Every structure is written in structure tokens, then in C-alpha cells.
């Protein structure tokens, strides 16, 4: 057994239990939401229908429709869902696998792979095994992890992000030669940017690592430029297709920033102040998001002291983008793509008792958030 395969096996062992526990918590919440949809005092119009949708609920319904019918028949609104994930589902559908089955199976398998990749990323960043193991529990039980059971693109996105960053952080000993690590990282970053728009933010850590490693020679510099350009090419390719198909290259971004979705980009600070006011005015959805917003912000700040600078910058950029809309819908899901947040949090949990208390509380939050999302109360 080679050293690399042994490392992957070790990471798989570390990831397996938190992955399985998160599956149990979320599926239990889905069953409870379906059972109580018709009788709970929290229910309202549409709750029963939402709970009955299961893995196809919320935005997963769009991904399913795109996989089955394509963008053209669904119109402009469908373009805010980037093509790699529904393309994978469509490929499996053409092989005879029903789309809902593909969603249920692929999301969980991709999420297991993502947790393994996060552990390898932590190793490349020089973090201890204890910190890496704790970070896997934190991200697996984070409320946004409901998206790893629903048919969302996040499991694929996080897998691509973690793999590409692990390759880049581990390329420092090849600073004087052409590095295939950078080329592969750029390709993965390109696929990430065509999976979810936040994938373009990988340009930031890629550029920082290229600068930190100070490549010597044209070959080394060229491989790093290829890597940095990968996310740009990935996003640009999809936007170019949108221009060809719909006559507007920025259409996906315009649709996403409509008031009925994430809202137009705004100052994150003023937007957060507005959300606090709404929460104080008894807006349940905003009130539910605010504790996790505060946690993410504090951990982003801590990340600049506890993890590699490139990881801290990238994670902070993800959180800033998540806070830059006119609402906090899906905030917890966005944070899944910011591994530095969870690495930083794990460094605070050296005490075993504290760690158990936090993880149990987080598991309860995941259960409650998942049940509320399937009860049509919060947007996952």
C-alpha cells in the first residue's frame, strides 16, 4: 500500500462516522417533518407538499427539472442553477437511473468524498489529526448540511473545492518546475466555478499560494497561471453559453440577485444590521439564521490566526458573499464551501467535554433546521 492510499484510507475512516451520523439526523428530521406536516401548529400552506418532496425539495426540484428537460424548455429562471450537477444527473438518467435515485445516492456519496477531501486539505495545511477529525464533525453537523441529503450541488462543490485547495497547498515543494498539481487544481477549480458561482472565489487562494510559493522559471510560473485561470475559464464558459442561448452572458447573476431570490448585492454590514432589525421585529426566519451568522463571522476572524492565510481569505470571501444579499436565506448552506471556518472552530475544541457538548448541540440544531426546512419555514 502506498503512502498516499494509506492516507486516503485514514481520512475515510475519520469521515465515515460523522458522515453516517449526519445522514441519520437529517433523514430522521425529514421523517418527522412529513409526519407532522398536517398536524403541527407550525405548519402552514405548502408544508405538507414540501415535506412530501423529500430529496427533491426546494432548489433540488430545479436541478431535477433541468436534468430531465434542459434549460431551453424551462426558461431564463433556470440559468441560476449552474450546469455541472444537473449535467451529471442527466447523464445518469440517460443510463436508466431515475433522477431522484441519482440525487439520493450521489449526494451522499459525494459528501463522503468531500469529507475525505477536507481531511486531506487539513493535512496539506499542516493541521493535526485531532483538529481535522473535529472539523469533520463540525461541518457534518452544521445546519446547512441538509443540502447534502437534498439533491443540491453542494456536496460536489465542496469536494471540488477541498481537492483543488489540497493540491495547491501541497505544491510548495515543486516551486521550481512545471507542476501538474496546479494544472489539475485549475481544472477542478474550473468545474467548481461551473457548479456553483462561488467557485470563482478559488482564484483568491490560488493567487495567494502562487505568490507564497514564489515560482522560479517560466514552466513553474506557467503551471500556476493555468491553475489560477481555471475558475475563470469555468465560470466564463457557462456565461458564454448563456449569451449564446439567451442573449445575455450575465443572465444567471441577474436572476440570482432578483429580490425574489438572494437579492441584489449590498454592503454586508448594512445588510446584516437590517436582518438584525427584522429578527427583533419577530421575523422567525432571520432570527433562526443570526446565531450561525455570528458564529461564522467569529470563526472567519479566528481563521486568520489559526489556519493558512489562503484558506482564511477564501473562507472569509465565501461568508462575505453569503452576507451580501438582501436576505439570509441559505446562509448556512453557503458556509459549507468555507472549510477554513470549520478548521478554525475545531482548534477551539481541545477540551473533550466542551467538544461533546458543542457537537450534541450542533446535531440538535441540524435536526431542527432540517425539520423546519422540510416544514417550509426556512430556506435551506
C-alpha positions as CSV (number, residue, x, y, z in Angstrom):
1,X,0.0,0.0,0.0
2,X,1.4,3.4,-1.0
3,X,1.7,6.3,1.4
4,X,-1.0,8.3,-0.4
5,X,-3.5,5.4,-0.5
6,X,-2.9,4.8,3.2
7,X,-3.6,8.5,3.9
8,X,-6.9,8.4,2.0
9,X,-7.9,5.2,3.9
10,X,-7.1,7.0,7.2
11,X,-9.2,10.0,6.0
12,X,-12.0,7.7,5.0
13,X,-12.1,6.2,8.5
14,X,-12.2,9.6,10.1
15,X,-15.0,10.8,7.8
16,X,-17.2,7.7,7.9
17,X,-18.8,8.1,11.4
18,X,-19.6,11.9,11.2
19,X,-21.0,11.3,7.7
20,X,-23.2,8.4,8.8
21,X,-24.4,10.4,11.9
22,X,-25.4,13.3,9.8
23,X,-27.4,11.0,7.4
24,X,-29.3,9.6,10.4
25,X,-30.1,13.1,11.9
26,X,-31.3,14.6,8.6
27,X,-33.3,11.6,7.5
28,X,-34.9,11.5,11.0
29,X,-35.8,15.1,10.6
30,X,-37.3,14.5,7.2
31,X,-39.5,11.8,8.5
32,X,-40.6,13.9,11.5
33,X,-41.4,16.8,9.1
34,X,-43.5,14.6,6.9
35,X,-45.3,13.0,9.9
36,X,-46.1,16.4,11.5
37,X,-46.8,18.3,8.3
38,X,-50.5,18.0,8.6
39,X,-51.0,18.4,12.3
40,X,-48.2,20.6,13.7
41,X,-49.2,24.2,14.8
42,X,-46.1,25.3,12.9
43,X,-47.5,24.0,9.6
44,X,-48.9,26.4,7.0
45,X,-50.0,26.1,3.4
46,X,-47.5,24.2,1.4
47,X,-45.8,22.4,4.4
48,X,-47.2,19.0,3.6
49,X,-46.3,19.3,-0.1
50,X,-42.7,20.4,0.8
51,X,-42.3,17.6,3.3
52,X,-43.6,15.1,0.7
53,X,-41.0,16.2,-1.9
54,X,-38.2,14.6,0.1
55,X,-34.8,14.8,-1.6
56,X,-36.4,16.8,-4.4
57,X,-37.5,19.7,-2.2
58,X,-36.6,23.3,-2.7
59,X,-33.9,24.0,-5.3
60,X,-33.4,20.3,-5.9
61,X,-36.6,20.5,-7.9
62,X,-34.9,22.8,-10.3
63,X,-31.9,20.6,-10.7
64,X,-34.2,17.6,-11.4
65,X,-36.2,19.6,-14.0
66,X,-33.0,20.7,-15.7
67,X,-31.7,17.2,-15.8
68,X,-34.9,15.9,-17.3
69,X,-35.8,18.8,-19.7
70,X,-32.8,21.0,-20.2
71,X,-32.5,24.8,-19.8
72,X,-34.3,25.9,-23.0
73,X,-37.7,24.4,-22.1
74,X,-37.5,25.9,-18.5
75,X,-36.7,29.4,-19.4
76,X,-34.4,32.1,-18.1
77,X,-35.1,31.4,-14.4
78,X,-33.4,28.0,-14.7
79,X,-30.0,29.6,-15.6
80,X,-29.2,30.5,-12.0
81,X,-28.6,26.8,-11.4
82,X,-25.2,26.1,-12.9
83,X,-24.8,23.1,-15.3
84,X,-22.3,20.6,-13.9
85,X,-24.6,18.9,-11.3
86,X,-27.7,18.7,-13.4
87,X,-25.5,17.5,-16.2
88,X,-24.3,14.7,-14.1
89,X,-27.8,13.8,-13.1
90,X,-28.9,13.9,-16.8
91,X,-26.0,11.5,-17.7
92,X,-27.1,9.0,-15.1
93,X,-30.7,9.4,-16.2
94,X,-29.7,8.5,-19.8
95,X,-28.1,5.4,-18.4
96,X,-31.5,4.4,-16.9
97,X,-31.2,5.7,-13.3
98,X,-34.2,7.7,-12.2
99,X,-33.1,11.3,-11.3
100,X,-34.4,11.2,-7.7
101,X,-32.5,8.0,-7.1
102,X,-29.4,9.6,-8.5
103,X,-29.9,12.6,-6.2
104,X,-30.3,10.5,-3.1
105,X,-27.3,8.3,-3.8
106,X,-24.9,10.7,-5.5
107,X,-25.3,13.5,-2.9
108,X,-24.4,11.2,0.0
109,X,-21.5,9.5,-1.8
110,X,-20.1,12.9,-3.0
111,X,-20.5,14.3,0.5
112,X,-18.5,11.3,1.9
113,X,-15.8,12.1,-0.7
114,X,-15.9,15.8,0.3
115,X,-15.3,14.9,4.0
116,X,-12.3,12.8,3.0
117,X,-11.0,15.6,0.8
118,X,-11.4,18.1,3.7
119,X,-9.4,15.9,5.9
120,X,-6.6,15.7,3.2
121,X,-6.9,19.5,2.9
122,X,-6.3,19.9,6.6
123,X,-3.3,17.6,6.4
124,X,-1.9,19.7,3.5
125,X,-2.4,22.8,5.6
126,X,-0.4,21.3,8.5
127,X,-3.3,20.8,10.9
128,X,-3.2,18.0,13.5
129,X,-5.2,14.8,13.2
130,X,-7.3,15.8,16.2
131,X,-8.2,19.2,14.6
132,X,-9.0,17.6,11.3
133,X,-11.2,15.0,12.9
134,X,-13.2,17.6,14.9
135,X,-13.6,19.8,11.8
136,X,-15.3,16.9,10.0
137,X,-17.8,16.6,12.8
138,X,-18.4,20.3,12.8
139,X,-19.1,20.5,9.1
140,X,-21.1,17.3,9.0
141,X,-23.5,18.6,11.8
142,X,-23.6,22.2,10.6
143,X,-27.3,23.0,9.8
144,X,-26.6,23.7,6.2
145,X,-25.6,20.0,5.8
146,X,-29.3,19.3,5.0
147,X,-28.2,20.2,1.4
148,X,-26.0,17.1,1.4
149,X,-29.2,14.9,1.6
150,X,-31.4,17.0,-0.6
151,X,-30.5,17.0,-4.3
152,X,-28.3,20.1,-4.2
153,X,-24.9,20.8,-5.8
154,X,-23.1,21.5,-2.5
155,X,-21.6,18.0,-2.0
156,X,-20.0,18.2,-5.4
157,X,-18.9,21.8,-4.9
158,X,-17.2,21.1,-1.5
159,X,-15.5,18.0,-3.0
160,X,-14.1,20.1,-5.8
161,X,-13.1,23.0,-3.6
162,X,-11.3,20.8,-1.0
163,X,-9.5,18.7,-3.6
164,X,-8.3,21.7,-5.5
165,X,-7.1,23.6,-2.4
166,X,-5.3,20.5,-1.1
167,X,-3.4,20.2,-4.4
168,X,-2.4,23.8,-4.3
169,X,-1.3,23.9,-0.7
170,X,0.7,20.7,-1.2
171,X,2.5,22.0,-4.3
172,X,5.1,24.1,-2.4
173,X,8.0,21.6,-2.8
174,X,7.6,21.9,-6.6
175,X,8.1,25.6,-6.9
176,X,10.9,25.4,-9.5
177,X,9.2,23.1,-12.0
178,X,6.1,22.7,-14.1
179,X,3.6,21.3,-11.6
180,X,0.7,19.0,-12.6
181,X,-0.8,19.7,-9.2
182,X,-1.5,23.2,-10.3
183,X,-2.9,22.1,-13.6
184,X,-5.3,19.6,-12.0
185,X,-6.2,22.1,-9.3
186,X,-7.1,24.6,-12.1
187,X,-9.2,22.0,-13.8
188,X,-11.1,21.2,-10.6
189,X,-11.5,24.9,-9.9
190,X,-13.0,25.4,-13.3
191,X,-15.5,22.6,-12.7
192,X,-16.3,24.1,-9.3
193,X,-17.0,27.5,-10.9
194,X,-19.4,25.8,-13.3
195,X,-21.1,24.0,-10.5
196,X,-21.8,27.0,-8.2
197,X,-20.9,30.6,-8.8
198,X,-18.9,30.9,-5.5
199,X,-16.4,28.5,-7.2
200,X,-14.9,31.6,-8.9
201,X,-13.6,32.7,-5.4
202,X,-11.0,29.9,-5.7
203,X,-9.0,32.5,-7.7
204,X,-8.1,34.2,-4.4
205,X,-6.4,31.3,-2.6
206,X,-4.8,30.1,-5.8
207,X,-3.2,33.5,-6.4
208,X,-2.1,33.8,-2.7
209,X,-0.5,30.4,-2.8
210,X,1.2,31.1,-6.1
211,X,2.7,34.3,-4.6
212,X,3.7,32.5,-1.4
213,X,5.5,29.7,-3.2
214,X,7.4,32.2,-5.4
215,X,7.7,30.1,-8.6
216,X,11.0,30.2,-10.3
217,X,11.2,29.8,-14.1
218,X,8.8,30.1,-16.9
219,X,7.5,26.5,-16.5
220,X,6.6,26.9,-12.9
221,X,5.0,30.3,-13.4
222,X,3.0,28.9,-16.4
223,X,1.6,26.0,-14.4
224,X,0.4,28.4,-11.7
225,X,-1.2,30.7,-14.2
226,X,-3.0,27.8,-15.7
227,X,-4.2,26.9,-12.2
228,X,-5.4,30.5,-11.4
229,X,-7.1,30.7,-14.7
230,X,-9.1,27.5,-14.2
231,X,-12.0,29.0,-12.2
232,X,-12.2,32.0,-14.6
233,X,-12.5,29.7,-17.6
234,X,-15.1,27.5,-15.8
235,X,-17.4,30.4,-15.0
236,X,-16.7,32.2,-18.3
237,X,-17.6,29.1,-20.3
238,X,-21.1,28.9,-18.7
239,X,-21.7,32.6,-19.1
240,X,-20.6,32.5,-22.7
241,X,-23.1,29.7,-23.3
242,X,-25.9,31.8,-21.6
243,X,-25.1,34.6,-24.0
244,X,-25.3,32.2,-27.0
245,X,-28.5,30.6,-25.7
246,X,-30.3,33.5,-24.2
247,X,-28.5,36.6,-25.5
248,X,-27.2,37.7,-22.0
249,X,-24.0,36.5,-20.5
250,X,-24.8,37.9,-17.1
251,X,-28.3,36.4,-17.0
252,X,-27.6,33.8,-14.2
253,X,-26.2,36.6,-12.0
254,X,-29.1,38.9,-12.8
255,X,-31.6,36.2,-11.9
256,X,-29.9,35.3,-8.7
257,X,-29.8,38.9,-7.5
258,X,-33.5,39.4,-8.0
259,X,-35.5,40.3,-4.9
260,X,-37.4,37.0,-5.0
261,X,-34.1,35.1,-4.7
262,X,-30.9,36.2,-2.9
263,X,-31.5,39.9,-3.6
264,X,-29.1,42.4,-5.1
265,X,-25.6,42.7,-3.8
266,X,-25.3,45.1,-0.9
267,X,-22.9,46.1,1.9
268,X,-22.7,43.0,4.1
269,X,-22.6,45.2,7.3
270,X,-25.7,47.3,6.4
271,X,-27.5,44.1,5.2
272,X,-26.7,42.3,8.5
273,X,-27.9,45.3,10.5
274,X,-31.2,45.2,8.6
275,X,-31.5,41.4,9.2
276,X,-31.0,42.0,13.0
277,X,-33.8,44.6,12.9
278,X,-36.1,42.1,11.1
279,X,-35.2,39.4,13.7
280,X,-36.1,41.8,16.5
281,X,-39.3,42.5,14.8
282,X,-40.2,38.8,15.2
283,X,-39.3,37.6,11.7
284,X,-38.6,33.9,12.5
285,X,-36.5,33.1,9.5
286,X,-34.0,35.9,10.1
287,X,-33.9,35.1,13.8
288,X,-33.0,31.5,13.1
289,X,-30.1,32.4,10.8
290,X,-28.5,35.0,13.0
291,X,-26.7,32.8,15.6
292,X,-25.0,30.9,12.8
293,X,-24.1,34.1,11.0
294,X,-22.4,35.3,14.2
295,X,-20.6,32.0,14.6
296,X,-19.3,32.1,11.0
297,X,-18.1,35.7,11.3
298,X,-16.2,35.0,14.5
299,X,-14.6,31.8,13.1
300,X,-13.6,33.6,10.0
301,X,-11.7,36.2,12.1
302,X,-10.1,33.4,14.1
303,X,-9.1,31.6,10.9
304,X,-6.6,34.3,10.1
305,X,-4.7,33.3,13.2
306,X,-5.2,29.5,13.2
307,X,-5.1,28.3,9.5
308,X,-3.2,29.0,6.3
309,X,-3.8,32.6,5.0
310,X,-5.1,31.3,1.7
311,X,-7.8,29.2,3.4
312,X,-8.7,32.1,5.7
313,X,-9.1,34.5,2.8
314,X,-11.1,32.1,0.7
315,X,-13.4,31.2,3.6
316,X,-13.9,34.9,4.5
317,X,-14.8,35.7,0.9
318,X,-17.5,32.9,0.9
319,X,-19.0,34.3,4.1
320,X,-19.0,37.9,2.8
321,X,-20.7,36.8,-0.4
322,X,-23.3,34.9,1.6
323,X,-24.0,38.1,3.6
324,X,-24.1,40.4,0.6
325,X,-27.7,39.7,-0.4
326,X,-30.9,41.2,0.9
327,X,-31.8,38.2,3.0
328,X,-30.0,35.4,4.9
329,X,-31.8,32.6,3.1
330,X,-29.4,29.6,2.6
331,X,-26.6,31.2,4.6
332,X,-25.7,28.0,6.4
333,X,-25.5,26.2,3.0
334,X,-23.1,28.7,1.6
335,X,-20.8,28.3,4.6
336,X,-20.3,24.6,3.7
337,X,-17.9,25.7,1.0
338,X,-15.7,27.5,3.5
339,X,-13.5,24.8,5.1
340,X,-11.4,27.4,7.0
341,X,-14.4,28.2,9.2
342,X,-14.6,24.6,10.4
343,X,-10.9,24.2,10.8
344,X,-10.8,27.3,13.0
345,X,-13.7,26.1,15.0
346,X,-12.0,22.8,15.6
347,X,-9.0,24.5,17.1
348,X,-11.2,25.8,19.9
349,X,-12.4,22.3,21.0
350,X,-9.4,20.8,22.6
351,X,-11.4,20.0,25.8
352,X,-13.3,16.8,25.3
353,X,-16.3,17.7,27.4
354,X,-16.7,21.0,25.6
355,X,-16.4,19.3,22.2
356,X,-19.1,16.7,23.1
357,X,-21.5,19.5,24.3
358,X,-20.9,21.6,21.1
359,X,-21.4,18.6,18.8
360,X,-24.5,17.4,20.6
361,X,-25.9,21.0,20.4
362,X,-25.0,21.2,16.7
363,X,-26.6,17.9,16.0
364,X,-29.8,19.2,17.6
365,X,-29.6,22.4,15.5
366,X,-29.2,20.3,12.3
367,X,-32.2,18.2,13.2
368,X,-34.3,21.3,14.0
369,X,-33.1,23.2,10.9
370,X,-33.8,20.2,8.7
371,X,-37.3,19.7,10.1
372,X,-38.1,23.4,9.7
373,X,-36.8,23.5,6.1
374,X,-39.0,20.5,5.2
375,X,-41.8,22.2,7.0
376,X,-41.5,25.2,4.6
377,X,-40.4,27.5,7.4
378,X,-36.7,28.2,6.5
379,X,-35.0,28.2,3.1
380,X,-32.1,25.6,3.1
